């Protein structure tokens, strides 16, 4: 059991010191932020468009 924990600990230390995946993580975070902002703004835009069509429909 002790060997497995030591191996796991060394693997985690190796991953923490490895900087090759850092750029990929940063791009993923930026992409997620953009996706969240697009989704939140599209809900607002969709309700605005729906209200415009309702106004046009009622005035006809």
FENKA-V235454 format. One record per helix or strand of 3 or more residues. SS is the DSSP state (H for helix, E for strand). FROM is the first residue (numbers start at 0). TO is the last residue. If there is no record, write none. Layout:
ss->SS from->FROM to->TO
ss->SS from->FROM to->TO
//
This chain:
ss->H from->1 to->16
ss->H from->21 to->58
//
